Amino acid sequence: MNDDINDIDHRNNHVKRLEKLAAERKQVLSLEGMQALDAILDHPQPNALVHSFAEEDLLFLIHHIGPEDALDLISMASDRQWEYILDIETWEKDRINLNAVTEWLDLMLKADPQRFIYWASTEKPHLIEYLLFHSIEIIIREHDQDPSDFEDGFITYDDIFYFRIPEGKYAPDTKAEFKELHLKLLTRMMDHLAKIDHVFYQQTLLRSANVNSAESEEEAFRLRNFRLAEKGFVPFHEAVGVFQPISVDHLKKRKKVMAEQPEPDTFVPVPINNTNLMGEDSIFSRALAKITNFNILQQLQVEFAGVCNQLIATEQSPVRSRNELKAIVRKACGFISIGLECLLSKEKVTPDVAINEYIKTYQLIDLFRAGYGGIANLRQQTKKWQQNSWFYKNKLPLSFWGERLVGVIGGLLIDRPKFYDIGQTGELYREFETLADIEMAGSILAEAMAYDKLLSGMDIHGNTFSKDRFITCENLLMTLWAKHCIDLPPEITPIPLTLFKPFFADLWEPGEMSSKIKDSKKTDLLQWLASESGIAENEISQNLGNALELLFKEIADNYGTIRPNDLDLRFVTIFLLSHD
């Protein structure tokens, strides 16, 4: 009995320690640059606090402070955190970036020279040898050789091994500042290595002269991928699988199991920077904020960080700033939230309770893929329609659909569809964030498809369009309708202003300066469209009724207070007009 009580107390104390560490890390990550560093240095156990950071969070903090200013932080980082820094910062796709290797090894050497030499010799000898192979020229002096016979620039610590950095090792466009940094790093590193372990120094020089560059790089890349895969940083061809849609039915078959309590005396660094940046304006973030079980919250934070890291892997470039990470977090939150909404739409349950259960029941990456599925389906529908559309067959540009429609259609046609959001958040395009975004884009697409079907039934050909006029779907239809009312030939040419003025005057309800369009004119347009296209009036009204009402509202808003004699061709875009 007492043993059981002790186990419970031990477990509770362990959870409390983890909660305290998590709160301290969250506080540090919320601070600005040097304030965060000061908070760490003022902590009673700064090394323990730094070691408790997830590698991702620590690297973001280093960049936020500035690598040169964060030497104290780098010196306190664990070997595991150092290795992660090199894994992220020193690779360009599948190639080692020796410039980045030089910069980060130099920072580590400055931060803690003795520890760096020991770590490099025991944990990273192959990287050091690879760097030396690409950086230095080595001569091993024979017993009967005179050092004066060697060319200038060679350095030795034992009169046996001589090395120098020949100019030919640098690319032609290498900057002088980098050459200086590179030379300082190598000479200081070799100096420390020779003093600390001279035998190992000689062995390193020997091995570096015989490195197989391609094999060494390939093996380093394999090991790096293995380490990073645990965090979601998988190779690009695997990372894009995050955009492989799955249905809600498929999602419901893939459940997970979450532990209510942590294992005693275990600690897994949990990334919290991602959840710090997500805000509370998405369904997912609000659900996450309601999780009270500390261990489940930590598991969800690790899982969410994995989704974000896989998204970063699809970008094929490092994400270093808070703003860059915030964009990734926003995208992940949005798609996961859409997946949750898709689940809710199939269930008759209380939303708040259900969503909290959903994020504990289903993999977040599966919720992401389910959310993306609706967007992917909309893109596929857009591309299929485009290939068979009237406007495409007539070789008309996408701008034919006008600003309101072309923004949405254009956003759906790109490889990773975006939501056209002008006038709402100030951004031209943003990620889809809610099911309502998908539904709105879908309704705009349906409108364009209905217009296209209407035009396909009319005797209109794109090759007859005027080349000196910006023709859109709306001004094309309104101009042809006006010509029909004026009894002009149905040619796609501008209407003379003198002939247009009586038609314009007759649009409005009677009354001084009336800005309300006659219902009879709206009915006349509907009847004309039906007769020209062969589509029934009720079908046109059902599919395009709202769009036509918006069109008449635009005319009323823009021209309702203008007298016919005051019309200025420069400001009339909804009809094609010309001077007499």
C-alpha positions as CSV (number, residue, x, y, z in Angstrom):
1,M,0.0,0.0,0.0
2,N,2.8,2.4,1.0
3,D,4.7,1.5,-2.2
4,D,1.6,2.4,-4.3
5,I,1.3,5.8,-2.5
6,N,5.0,6.5,-3.0
7,D,4.7,5.7,-6.7
8,I,1.8,8.1,-7.0
9,D,3.7,10.8,-5.1
10,H,6.8,10.2,-7.2
11,R,4.8,10.4,-10.4
12,N,3.0,13.6,-9.3
13,N,6.3,15.3,-8.4
14,H,7.7,14.3,-11.8
15,V,4.7,15.8,-13.6
16,K,5.0,19.0,-11.5
17,R,8.7,19.3,-12.4
18,L,7.9,18.9,-16.1
19,E,5.1,21.4,-15.9
20,K,7.4,23.9,-14.2
21,L,10.1,23.5,-16.9
22,A,7.5,23.8,-19.6
23,A,6.2,27.1,-18.1
24,E,9.7,28.4,-17.8
25,R,10.5,27.6,-21.5
26,K,7.2,29.1,-22.6
27,Q,8.0,32.3,-20.7
28,V,11.5,32.5,-22.2
29,L,10.3,31.9,-25.8
30,S,7.7,34.8,-25.4
31,L,10.5,37.3,-24.7
32,E,12.4,39.3,-27.2
33,G,16.0,38.5,-28.2
34,M,18.4,39.6,-25.4
35,Q,15.6,39.6,-22.8
36,A,15.3,35.8,-23.4
37,L,19.0,35.3,-23.1
38,D,19.1,37.3,-19.8
39,A,16.2,35.2,-18.5
40,I,18.1,32.0,-19.1
41,L,21.4,33.3,-17.6
42,D,19.5,34.5,-14.5
43,H,17.9,31.1,-14.0
44,P,19.1,29.1,-11.0
45,Q,20.1,26.2,-13.3
46,P,20.6,27.7,-16.8
47,N,22.3,24.6,-18.3
48,A,19.4,22.4,-17.2
49,L,16.9,24.9,-18.6
50,V,18.7,25.0,-22.0
51,H,19.0,21.2,-22.2
52,S,15.2,21.0,-21.6
53,F,14.5,23.0,-24.8
54,A,13.4,21.0,-27.8
55,E,16.1,21.3,-30.5
56,E,13.8,23.2,-32.8
57,D,12.9,25.8,-30.1
58,L,16.5,26.4,-29.2
59,L,17.6,27.0,-32.8
60,F,14.8,29.5,-33.3
61,L,15.8,31.2,-30.1
62,I,19.5,31.4,-31.3
63,H,18.4,33.0,-34.5
64,H,16.0,35.3,-32.7
65,I,18.8,36.5,-30.5
66,G,21.4,36.4,-33.3
67,P,24.0,33.7,-33.5
68,E,27.0,35.9,-32.6
69,D,25.2,37.3,-29.6
70,A,24.0,33.8,-28.5
71,L,27.4,32.3,-27.8
72,D,26.5,31.8,-24.1
73,L,23.4,29.8,-25.3
74,I,25.4,27.8,-27.8
75,S,28.0,26.9,-25.1
76,M,25.2,25.6,-22.8
77,A,23.5,23.6,-25.5
78,S,23.8,19.8,-25.3
79,D,25.6,17.6,-27.8
80,R,22.2,16.5,-29.1
81,Q,21.3,20.2,-29.7
82,W,24.6,20.9,-31.4
83,E,24.1,18.0,-33.7
84,Y,20.6,19.2,-34.6
85,I,22.0,22.7,-35.4
86,L,24.5,21.3,-37.9
87,D,21.8,19.0,-39.4
88,I,19.5,21.9,-40.1
89,E,22.0,24.7,-40.9
90,T,24.7,23.0,-42.9
91,W,22.8,21.3,-45.7
92,E,21.3,22.5,-49.0
93,K,19.0,19.7,-50.1
94,D,21.3,16.7,-50.3
95,R,24.6,18.6,-50.4
96,I,26.8,19.8,-47.5
97,N,27.2,23.6,-47.5
98,L,30.8,24.1,-46.5
99,N,30.3,27.9,-46.0
100,A,27.6,27.1,-43.4
101,V,29.7,24.4,-41.8
102,T,32.5,26.9,-41.4
103,E,30.3,29.6,-39.8
104,W,28.6,27.2,-37.3
105,L,31.8,25.4,-36.3
106,D,33.4,28.7,-35.8
107,L,30.6,29.8,-33.4
108,M,30.8,26.5,-31.5
109,L,34.6,26.8,-31.2
110,K,34.2,30.4,-29.9
111,A,31.5,29.3,-27.4
112,D,33.5,26.5,-25.8
113,P,36.9,25.6,-27.4
114,Q,37.9,22.6,-25.2
115,R,34.4,21.0,-25.4
116,F,34.2,21.6,-29.1
117,I,37.5,19.9,-29.8
118,Y,36.5,16.9,-27.7
119,W,33.0,16.8,-29.3
120,A,34.3,17.2,-32.8
121,S,36.9,14.4,-32.3
122,T,34.5,11.9,-30.8
123,E,31.1,12.7,-32.4
124,K,32.0,14.5,-35.6
125,P,35.4,13.3,-36.9
126,H,34.0,12.5,-40.4
127,L,32.7,16.1,-40.7
128,I,36.0,17.6,-39.7
129,E,37.9,15.3,-42.1
130,Y,35.4,16.2,-44.9
131,L,35.9,20.0,-44.2
132,L,39.7,19.6,-44.2
133,F,39.7,17.5,-47.4
134,H,37.9,20.4,-49.2
135,S,39.9,23.2,-47.4
136,I,43.6,22.3,-47.0
137,E,46.7,21.0,-48.8
138,I,48.8,18.6,-46.7
139,I,52.5,17.7,-47.0
140,I,54.1,15.0,-44.7
141,R,57.8,15.9,-44.5
142,E,60.2,13.1,-45.2
143,H,63.2,12.9,-42.9
144,D,65.6,14.2,-45.6
145,Q,63.3,17.0,-46.8
146,D,64.1,20.6,-46.1
147,P,61.0,22.7,-45.2
148,S,62.5,25.6,-47.1
149,D,61.7,23.6,-50.3
150,F,58.0,23.9,-49.6
151,E,56.0,26.8,-51.0
152,D,54.9,29.7,-48.9
153,G,51.9,29.5,-46.6
154,F,52.4,26.1,-44.9
155,I,51.9,25.7,-41.2
156,T,53.3,23.0,-38.9
157,Y,53.1,22.1,-35.2
158,D,55.5,19.2,-35.2
159,D,57.8,19.7,-38.2
160,I,56.3,16.6,-39.8
161,F,52.7,17.5,-40.9
162,Y,52.5,20.7,-42.9
163,F,49.2,22.2,-44.1
164,R,48.0,25.3,-45.9
165,I,44.8,26.7,-47.4
166,P,45.5,27.2,-51.1
167,E,43.6,29.9,-53.0
168,G,42.4,27.3,-55.4
169,K,40.1,25.7,-52.7
170,Y,37.9,28.8,-52.9
171,A,35.2,29.5,-55.5
172,P,36.0,32.5,-57.6
173,D,33.2,34.6,-56.1
174,T,34.1,33.8,-52.4
175,K,34.1,37.0,-50.3
176,A,37.3,38.1,-48.5
177,E,35.4,38.2,-45.2
178,F,34.6,34.5,-45.5
179,K,38.2,33.6,-46.5
180,E,39.4,35.3,-43.3
181,L,36.8,33.5,-41.2
182,H,37.7,30.2,-42.8
183,L,41.4,30.7,-42.2
184,K,40.8,31.7,-38.6
185,L,38.6,28.7,-37.9
186,L,41.0,26.2,-39.4
187,T,44.1,27.5,-37.7
188,R,42.4,27.9,-34.3
189,M,40.9,24.4,-34.6
190,M,44.1,22.8,-35.6
191,D,46.0,24.7,-32.9
192,H,43.6,23.4,-30.2
193,L,43.5,19.9,-31.6
194,A,47.3,19.7,-31.7
195,K,47.6,20.9,-28.1
196,I,44.9,18.7,-26.7
197,D,45.6,15.4,-28.5
198,H,48.5,15.5,-30.8
199,V,48.2,11.9,-31.9
200,F,44.6,12.5,-32.9
201,Y,45.6,15.7,-34.7
202,Q,48.0,13.7,-36.9
203,Q,45.5,10.9,-37.5
204,T,42.9,13.5,-38.5
205,L,45.3,15.1,-41.1
206,L,46.2,11.7,-42.5
207,R,42.5,10.6,-42.8
208,S,41.4,13.9,-44.3
209,A,43.9,13.5,-47.1
210,N,42.2,10.2,-48.1
211,V,38.5,11.1,-47.8
212,N,36.2,9.8,-50.5
213,S,34.1,12.9,-50.8
214,A,31.0,11.4,-52.5
215,E,30.8,8.4,-50.2
216,S,31.4,10.5,-47.1
217,E,28.7,13.0,-48.0
218,E,26.2,10.3,-49.0
219,E,26.7,8.5,-45.6
220,A,26.4,11.8,-43.7
221,F,23.2,12.6,-45.6
222,R,21.7,9.2,-44.7
223,L,22.5,9.5,-41.0
224,R,21.2,13.1,-41.0
225,N,17.9,12.0,-42.6
226,F,17.5,9.2,-40.1
227,R,17.9,11.7,-37.1
228,L,15.6,14.3,-38.5
229,A,12.9,11.9,-39.6
230,E,11.9,11.5,-36.0
231,K,11.0,15.1,-35.9
232,G,9.1,15.2,-39.2
233,F,12.0,16.5,-41.3
234,V,11.7,13.7,-43.9
235,P,13.2,13.9,-47.5
236,F,11.2,16.0,-49.9
237,H,9.6,13.1,-51.8
238,E,8.2,11.8,-48.5
239,A,7.4,15.2,-47.0
240,V,4.9,16.0,-49.8
241,G,2.9,13.1,-48.6
242,V,1.4,15.6,-46.1
243,F,-0.6,16.9,-49.1
244,Q,-2.0,13.5,-50.0
245,P,-5.7,13.9,-49.3
246,I,-7.7,11.3,-47.4
247,S,-11.4,11.0,-46.9
248,V,-13.2,11.5,-43.6
249,D,-14.2,7.8,-43.7
250,H,-10.6,6.8,-44.2
251,L,-9.6,9.1,-41.3
252,K,-12.0,7.5,-38.9
253,K,-10.3,4.1,-39.4
254,R,-6.9,5.5,-38.3
255,K,-7.1,6.1,-34.5
256,K,-4.2,6.8,-32.1
257,V,-3.7,6.0,-28.4
258,M,-2.5,8.7,-26.0
259,A,-1.0,8.1,-22.6
260,E,-2.7,9.9,-19.7
261,Q,0.4,9.9,-17.5
262,P,4.1,10.2,-18.4
263,E,6.5,7.4,-17.8
264,P,8.3,7.9,-14.4
265,D,11.7,9.7,-14.6
266,T,11.5,10.2,-18.3
267,F,11.9,13.5,-20.1
268,V,11.3,14.1,-23.8
269,P,12.0,17.7,-25.0
270,V,8.7,19.1,-26.2
271,P,8.6,21.8,-28.9
272,I,6.3,24.6,-27.7
273,N,7.3,27.5,-30.0
274,N,4.8,26.3,-32.6
275,T,1.9,26.3,-30.2
276,N,3.1,29.7,-28.8
277,L,2.7,31.2,-32.2
278,M,-0.7,29.7,-33.2
279,G,-2.9,32.3,-31.5
280,E,-6.5,31.4,-30.7
281,D,-8.4,32.2,-33.9
282,S,-8.7,28.6,-35.2
283,I,-10.9,25.7,-34.2
284,F,-7.8,23.6,-33.5
285,S,-5.9,26.2,-31.4
286,R,-9.1,26.8,-29.3
287,A,-9.5,23.0,-28.7
288,L,-5.8,22.7,-27.8
289,A,-6.1,25.5,-25.2
290,K,-8.8,23.5,-23.4
291,I,-6.7,20.4,-22.9
292,T,-6.0,20.2,-19.1
293,N,-4.1,16.9,-19.0
294,F,-0.4,18.0,-19.1
295,N,0.9,14.7,-20.6
296,I,-1.7,14.7,-23.4
297,L,-1.0,18.3,-24.1
298,Q,2.7,17.6,-24.5
299,Q,2.0,14.7,-26.8
300,L,-0.2,16.9,-29.0
301,Q,2.5,19.6,-29.0
302,V,5.1,17.1,-30.2
303,E,2.6,15.8,-32.8
304,F,1.8,19.3,-34.1
305,A,5.5,20.2,-34.3
306,G,6.0,17.1,-36.5
307,V,3.3,18.3,-38.9
308,C,4.9,21.8,-39.0
309,N,8.3,20.3,-39.6
310,Q,7.0,18.1,-42.4
311,L,5.5,21.3,-44.0
312,I,8.9,23.0,-43.6
313,A,10.5,20.0,-45.4
314,T,8.3,20.5,-48.4
315,E,9.6,24.1,-48.7
316,Q,13.2,22.7,-49.1
317,S,14.6,25.7,-47.3
318,P,15.2,26.4,-43.6
319,V,12.7,28.4,-41.6
320,R,14.6,30.7,-39.2
321,S,12.4,33.7,-38.2
322,R,9.3,33.8,-36.1
323,N,7.3,35.3,-39.0
324,E,8.4,32.4,-41.3
325,L,7.4,29.8,-38.6
326,K,4.2,31.6,-37.9
327,A,3.1,31.2,-41.5
328,I,3.8,27.5,-41.3
329,V,1.9,27.2,-38.0
330,R,-1.1,29.1,-39.5
331,K,-1.2,26.8,-42.5
332,A,-1.1,23.7,-40.3
333,C,-3.7,25.1,-37.9
334,G,-6.0,26.0,-40.8
335,F,-5.9,22.6,-42.6
336,I,-6.3,20.7,-39.3
337,S,-9.2,22.9,-38.4
338,I,-10.9,22.2,-41.8
339,G,-10.3,18.5,-41.1
340,L,-12.1,18.9,-37.7
341,E,-15.0,20.7,-39.4
342,C,-15.3,17.9,-42.0
343,L,-15.6,15.4,-39.1
344,L,-18.2,17.6,-37.4
345,S,-20.3,17.9,-40.5
346,K,-20.8,14.1,-40.5
347,E,-21.5,13.8,-36.8
348,K,-24.5,14.9,-34.7
349,V,-22.6,15.9,-31.6
350,T,-21.8,19.0,-29.5
351,P,-19.0,20.7,-31.4
352,D,-16.8,21.8,-28.5
353,V,-16.8,18.4,-26.8
354,A,-16.4,16.5,-30.1
355,I,-13.4,18.6,-31.3
356,N,-11.5,18.0,-28.0
357,E,-12.1,14.3,-28.4
358,Y,-11.1,14.4,-32.1
359,I,-7.7,15.8,-31.5
360,K,-7.0,13.1,-28.9
361,T,-8.4,10.4,-31.1
362,Y,-7.0,11.1,-34.6
363,Q,-3.5,11.8,-35.8
364,L,-3.1,15.5,-36.5
365,I,-1.4,14.8,-39.8
366,D,-4.4,12.8,-40.8
367,L,-6.7,15.6,-39.8
368,F,-4.4,17.9,-41.9
369,R,-4.7,15.6,-44.9
370,A,-8.5,15.4,-44.5
371,G,-8.7,19.2,-44.4
372,Y,-6.5,19.5,-47.5
373,G,-8.7,16.9,-49.3
374,G,-11.5,19.5,-49.7
375,I,-9.1,22.0,-51.2
376,A,-7.5,19.4,-53.5
377,N,-10.9,18.3,-54.8
378,L,-11.8,21.9,-55.5
379,R,-8.5,22.4,-57.5
380,Q,-9.1,19.2,-59.4
381,Q,-12.6,20.4,-60.3
382,T,-11.2,23.8,-61.4
383,K,-8.6,22.2,-63.7
384,K,-11.0,19.8,-65.2
385,W,-13.5,22.6,-65.9
386,Q,-10.7,24.8,-67.3
387,Q,-9.6,22.2,-69.9
388,N,-13.1,21.8,-71.2
389,S,-14.4,25.3,-70.8
390,W,-15.7,27.7,-73.5
391,F,-13.2,30.4,-72.5
392,Y,-10.2,28.1,-72.7
393,K,-11.3,26.8,-76.1
394,N,-11.6,30.4,-77.3
395,K,-8.0,31.1,-76.0
396,L,-9.2,33.8,-73.7
397,P,-6.9,34.8,-70.8
398,L,-7.9,34.1,-67.2
399,S,-8.4,37.9,-66.7
400,F,-11.6,37.5,-68.9
401,W,-13.4,36.6,-65.6
402,G,-12.8,40.0,-64.0
403,E,-11.2,40.8,-60.7
404,R,-13.8,39.2,-58.4
405,L,-13.7,35.8,-60.2
406,V,-10.2,35.6,-61.5
407,G,-8.6,36.0,-58.1
408,V,-10.4,32.9,-56.8
409,I,-9.9,30.8,-59.9
410,G,-6.3,31.8,-60.2
411,G,-5.7,30.8,-56.5
412,L,-7.3,27.4,-57.1
413,L,-5.2,26.7,-60.2
414,I,-1.7,26.9,-58.5
415,D,0.0,23.8,-57.3
416,R,-0.8,24.5,-53.6
417,P,-4.1,26.4,-53.8
418,K,-4.6,29.6,-51.9
419,F,-7.7,31.5,-50.9
420,Y,-8.3,34.9,-52.5
421,D,-9.0,37.2,-49.6
422,I,-8.7,40.8,-50.8
423,G,-10.7,43.2,-48.9
424,Q,-10.9,41.1,-45.7
425,T,-7.5,40.7,-44.2
426,G,-5.5,42.9,-46.5
427,E,-3.6,39.9,-47.9
428,L,-4.2,39.2,-51.6
429,Y,-3.8,35.4,-51.1
430,R,-3.7,33.4,-47.9
431,E,-4.0,29.7,-46.9
432,F,-7.5,28.2,-46.6
433,E,-8.4,28.2,-42.9
434,T,-12.0,27.2,-42.5
435,L,-14.6,25.1,-44.3
436,A,-16.4,28.4,-45.1
437,D,-13.3,29.4,-47.2
438,I,-13.7,26.3,-49.3
439,E,-17.4,26.8,-49.7
440,M,-16.9,30.4,-50.7
441,A,-14.3,29.5,-53.3
442,G,-16.5,26.7,-54.5
443,S,-19.5,29.1,-55.0
444,I,-17.3,31.5,-57.0
445,L,-16.1,28.6,-59.1
446,A,-19.7,27.5,-59.7
447,E,-20.6,31.0,-60.8
448,A,-17.8,31.1,-63.3
449,M,-18.8,27.6,-64.6
450,A,-22.4,28.8,-64.9
451,Y,-21.3,31.9,-66.9
452,D,-19.1,29.7,-69.1
453,K,-22.0,27.4,-69.8
454,L,-24.2,30.4,-70.7
455,L,-21.6,31.8,-73.1
456,S,-21.0,28.4,-74.7
457,G,-24.7,28.4,-75.8
458,M,-24.4,31.9,-77.4
459,D,-23.1,32.8,-80.8
460,I,-19.9,34.4,-79.4
461,H,-16.4,33.7,-80.6
462,G,-13.2,34.9,-78.8
463,N,-11.4,35.6,-82.1
464,T,-13.8,38.5,-82.8
465,F,-13.0,40.4,-79.6
466,S,-11.5,43.8,-79.9
467,K,-7.7,43.8,-79.2
468,D,-7.6,47.3,-77.8
469,R,-10.3,46.7,-75.1
470,F,-10.2,44.9,-71.8
471,I,-13.1,42.5,-72.2
472,T,-14.5,40.6,-69.3
473,C,-17.4,38.2,-68.9
474,E,-19.5,40.9,-67.4
475,N,-18.9,43.8,-69.7
476,L,-19.2,41.4,-72.7
477,L,-22.7,40.3,-71.6
478,M,-23.9,43.7,-70.6
479,T,-22.7,45.3,-73.8
480,L,-24.4,42.7,-76.0
481,W,-27.6,43.0,-74.0
482,A,-27.5,46.8,-74.3
483,K,-27.0,46.4,-78.1
484,H,-30.0,44.1,-78.2
485,C,-32.1,46.8,-76.4
486,I,-30.9,49.5,-78.7
487,D,-31.4,47.4,-81.8
488,L,-27.7,47.4,-82.8
489,P,-26.0,44.4,-84.5
490,P,-24.7,41.8,-82.0
491,E,-21.1,42.6,-82.7
492,I,-18.5,42.7,-80.0
493,T,-17.7,46.4,-80.6
494,P,-18.2,49.5,-78.4
495,I,-21.5,51.3,-78.4
496,P,-21.5,54.9,-79.5
497,L,-22.1,57.1,-76.5
498,T,-25.0,59.0,-78.1
499,L,-26.9,55.7,-78.7
500,F,-26.1,54.5,-75.2
501,K,-27.5,57.5,-73.3
502,P,-31.2,56.8,-73.9
503,F,-30.7,53.1,-72.9
504,F,-28.9,54.3,-69.8
505,A,-31.6,56.8,-68.9
506,D,-34.2,54.0,-69.2
507,L,-32.4,51.7,-66.8
508,W,-33.6,53.6,-63.7
509,E,-36.9,53.8,-61.8
510,P,-38.8,57.1,-62.3
511,G,-37.9,59.9,-60.0
512,E,-35.4,62.7,-59.7
513,M,-31.9,61.2,-59.6
514,S,-33.2,57.7,-59.0
515,S,-30.4,55.1,-58.4
516,K,-32.7,52.0,-58.4
517,I,-32.7,49.8,-61.6
518,K,-36.1,48.8,-62.9
519,D,-37.2,45.3,-62.1
520,S,-38.4,45.1,-65.7
521,K,-34.9,45.6,-67.0
522,K,-33.6,42.8,-64.8
523,T,-36.4,40.6,-66.2
524,D,-35.5,41.7,-69.7
525,L,-31.9,40.7,-69.2
526,L,-32.9,37.2,-67.9
527,Q,-35.2,36.7,-70.9
528,W,-32.6,37.8,-73.3
529,L,-29.9,35.5,-71.8
530,A,-32.4,32.5,-72.0
531,S,-33.3,33.2,-75.6
532,E,-29.6,33.6,-76.7
533,S,-28.2,30.6,-74.8
534,G,-31.1,28.1,-75.0
535,I,-31.0,27.7,-71.2
536,A,-34.2,27.9,-69.3
537,E,-34.8,31.1,-67.3
538,N,-35.3,29.3,-64.0
539,E,-31.9,27.5,-64.5
540,I,-30.1,30.8,-65.2
541,S,-31.8,32.4,-62.2
542,Q,-30.9,29.5,-59.9
543,N,-27.2,29.4,-61.0
544,L,-26.5,33.1,-61.7
545,G,-29.3,35.0,-59.9
546,N,-27.0,36.2,-57.1
547,A,-24.2,37.1,-59.6
548,L,-26.6,39.1,-61.8
549,E,-27.9,40.9,-58.7
550,L,-24.4,41.8,-57.7
551,L,-23.8,43.1,-61.3
552,F,-26.9,45.4,-61.1
553,K,-25.9,46.5,-57.7
554,E,-22.4,47.5,-59.0
555,I,-24.0,49.5,-61.8
556,A,-26.4,51.2,-59.3
557,D,-23.5,52.0,-56.9
558,N,-21.1,53.3,-59.5
559,Y,-23.5,55.1,-61.9
560,G,-26.8,55.5,-60.1
561,T,-26.2,59.2,-59.3
562,I,-24.8,60.2,-62.7
563,R,-27.0,61.9,-65.4
564,P,-26.7,60.4,-68.9
565,N,-25.1,63.6,-70.2
566,D,-22.4,63.5,-67.5
567,L,-21.2,60.0,-68.5
568,D,-17.4,59.9,-68.9
569,L,-16.0,57.0,-71.0
570,R,-12.9,56.8,-68.8
571,F,-14.9,55.6,-65.8
572,V,-17.4,53.3,-67.4
573,T,-16.1,49.8,-67.4
574,I,-19.2,47.6,-67.2
575,F,-20.2,48.6,-70.7
576,L,-18.0,48.9,-73.8
577,L,-18.5,52.5,-75.1
578,S,-16.9,54.7,-77.6
579,H,-17.1,58.4,-78.7
580,D,-19.5,59.1,-81.5
